[in-house]
Amino acid sequence: KEPIPPGGKGLVAATYNPKNRPGKFNKSITVTSNAETPTKILRITGEVQPRPKTMEDDYPKSMGDLRLKSNHLSFVKIKNTEEKTESIDVINASKTETIKVEFKDIPKHITLKCEPATLKPGEKGKITGTYNAKLANDWGFVIDRVQIVVNENSDPRNRLSVSATIEEDFGQLSEKELADAPNIQFEETTFNFGTLTQGESVTHEFKFKNAGKKDLIIRKTKASCGCTAIAPITEPIKPGESSSIKVTFNSRGKRGKQNKTITVITNDPHDNGRKSSTILRITGTVNQK
């Protein structure tokens, strides 16, 4: 930053940090001065060679000597009539010990196995899971947690999350069945409660009507937060009838802007099945006491 006299020399020192930046790079540095050309653009170019991956990079999740690419087995979307199979790569990280992999607390709609069940030192394998949505008796996003037992060691921290979004299979409905199907129509899908003082509660009813020709069934209602309570609807709504979903928001422990959602899953097949899941919102602001 010291002035450079006529005929003098100086330098601009620049350092590029390649950490976690593999591949080609092209960075610019703008130099501004009181010279005849006040702005100069300098460039640093090159290519960063990626470092060789370690076992920890390829299998980042550790459960003792068992390492996994992930501790989450996701089946993404699955129809309620389907069965799907997914797998996760695993490896025995030990150089000397053989490990045996088993599972505990497996729900009836999930089957799990490690192939091979006994892994030699350094041996790779797979945890393969099958999800039977017909047995799940649930709707929407569902997550189960299964314990992985390594060499008969039941460490409660060694858990595999298994998730799926279960959707109703409307693909076999005829045009007439679609025309006669239930049709949920909400008067509103967003309610703004305005302003609450922390600790106060507010209740709102989201009113809707079955505009279809068959009974409307509320399969499931689920709030995005434990602060939002929902009064369940257990009886079918007949064609032409109206009902409501009663929701209570408790502001205890909350502050600032709020945006809570309630997912309502029904047997309405319209809009290619997308209408079977409706998102209701409660918004507003909570002020501290």
SVG drawing of the C-alpha trace seen along z (x, -y; Angstrom):
<svg xmlns="http://www.w3.org/2000/svg" viewBox="-75 -9 88 73">
<polyline fill="none" stroke="black" stroke-width="0.4" points="0.0,0.0 3.0,-2.3 3.3,-4.8 5.6,-3.6 7.9,-6.3 8.4,-6.9 10.5,-4.0 9.9,-2.0 8.5,1.5 6.0,3.2 4.0,6.4 0.5,7.7 0.6,10.9 -2.4,13.3 -3.0,16.7 -5.6,19.2 -6.8,21.8 -7.5,25.1 -9.1,26.9 -12.3,28.6 -12.1,27.0 -11.1,29.7 -11.1,28.8 -10.2,25.8 -10.4,22.3 -10.2,18.8 -10.2,16.0 -9.9,12.3 -8.3,9.6 -9.2,5.9 -6.4,3.4 -7.4,-0.2 -4.7,-3.0 -4.1,-6.6 -2.3,-5.6 -3.3,-6.7 -5.2,-3.4 -6.8,-3.4 -8.2,0.2 -6.3,3.4 -7.7,6.9 -5.3,9.7 -6.1,13.3 -5.1,16.5 -5.9,19.7 -5.1,23.3 -6.4,26.7 -6.6,28.4 -6.1,32.1 -8.5,33.9 -6.9,35.8 -7.3,39.6 -10.4,40.5 -10.0,42.4 -12.3,45.0 -13.8,42.4 -14.7,40.3 -16.4,43.2 -18.1,44.5 -18.6,41.5 -20.9,43.1 -19.3,45.2 -20.8,47.8 -17.8,49.4 -15.8,51.3 -18.8,51.1 -18.7,48.1 -21.7,47.0 -22.1,44.7 -25.2,43.4 -27.3,44.2 -30.5,43.3 -32.2,45.7 -34.7,43.7 -37.4,45.2 -38.6,41.8 -42.1,42.1 -44.0,45.4 -47.6,46.3 -49.7,47.9 -49.9,51.1 -46.1,51.4 -43.1,53.1 -39.7,51.5 -36.1,52.5 -33.1,50.2 -29.6,50.7 -26.6,49.0 -23.0,49.9 -21.0,50.9 -17.5,52.0 -15.7,53.7 -13.1,51.1 -11.2,53.5 -7.9,54.9 -8.1,58.0 -11.6,58.6 -14.6,60.2 -17.9,58.6 -21.5,59.9 -24.3,57.4 -27.8,57.9 -30.9,55.7 -33.3,55.0 -36.7,53.2 -37.7,53.9 -41.3,53.0 -43.5,55.5 -43.5,53.5 -39.7,53.5 -37.2,56.3 -33.5,55.8 -30.4,57.9 -26.7,57.4 -25.1,59.3 -22.9,61.0 -24.1,61.1 -20.5,61.7 -17.9,59.3 -14.2,60.3 -11.6,57.5 -11.7,55.0 -14.7,56.7 -17.4,54.7 -21.1,55.5 -24.6,54.1 -27.5,53.5 -30.6,54.3 -34.0,53.2 -37.5,54.0 -40.4,51.7 -43.9,53.2 -46.3,50.2 -49.3,52.5 -48.3,53.5 -47.4,50.0 -50.9,48.8 -49.8,45.2 -49.7,42.3 -47.4,39.4 -43.9,39.2 -43.1,42.0 -39.8,42.6 -38.8,45.6 -35.5,46.1 -34.0,49.6 -31.0,50.6 -28.0,52.1 -26.3,54.7 -22.6,55.3 -21.1,58.4 -24.0,58.6 -23.3,55.1 -26.6,53.3 -25.4,49.7 -28.5,47.5 -26.6,44.9 -26.2,47.3 -29.5,46.6 -30.5,46.8 -33.3,44.4 -35.7,45.9 -38.1,43.4 -40.7,43.4 -43.5,41.1 -46.6,43.4 -49.1,42.2 -52.4,43.7 -52.4,45.6 -55.1,44.0 -53.6,45.3 -56.2,48.1 -59.3,45.7 -61.4,45.5 -62.6,42.2 -66.0,42.7 -64.5,43.6 -62.4,40.4 -65.5,38.4 -67.4,39.8 -64.5,39.6 -64.5,37.4 -63.4,33.8 -62.1,31.8 -62.5,28.0 -61.2,25.8 -62.6,22.3 -59.0,21.2 -55.7,22.9 -53.9,20.1 -54.8,18.5 -52.9,15.5 -53.5,15.1 -51.9,11.6 -49.9,11.0 -49.8,13.1 -47.9,12.6 -45.6,15.5 -47.6,18.2 -50.9,17.5 -52.8,20.0 -55.1,19.5 -57.6,21.9 -58.8,21.9 -61.1,24.2 -60.2,24.8 -63.6,25.4 -64.0,27.6 -66.6,29.4 -66.8,32.7 -67.8,31.6 -67.5,35.1 -69.9,38.0 -68.2,40.5 -67.3,40.4 -64.3,38.3 -61.9,40.0 -59.3,38.0 -56.4,40.5 -54.0,38.5 -53.3,35.0 -49.8,34.1 -48.4,30.8 -44.9,29.6 -44.4,28.7 -45.4,30.1 -46.7,26.6 -49.7,27.2 -52.4,29.6 -55.0,31.0 -58.4,32.4 -58.7,35.6 -61.6,36.4 -62.5,40.1 -65.8,40.3 -66.1,40.1 -67.6,36.9 -70.6,37.6 -71.0,36.1 -72.1,32.5 -71.4,32.3 -69.1,29.8 -66.7,30.2 -63.6,28.6 -60.2,29.3 -59.7,27.7 -56.1,26.5 -54.6,25.0 -51.3,23.2 -49.5,22.7 -47.0,19.9 -45.2,21.0 -41.4,20.9 -41.9,19.2 -41.0,15.7 -40.9,13.7 -42.6,14.7 -44.3,18.1 -45.1,20.3 -46.5,23.7 -48.0,26.2 -50.5,29.0 -50.5,31.7 -54.0,33.2 -54.0,36.5 -57.3,37.7 -58.6,40.1 -59.2,37.3 -57.5,38.5 -57.9,35.3 -55.0,33.4 -53.1,36.7 -53.2,37.5 -51.6,34.3 -54.8,33.1 -54.7,36.0 -52.2,34.0 -53.2,30.5 -50.9,28.1 -52.6,25.8 -50.7,22.9 -50.9,20.9 -48.8,17.7 -48.4,14.7 -46.0,13.1 -45.3,13.9 -44.0,11.1 -42.0,11.9 -43.6,11.1"/>
</svg>
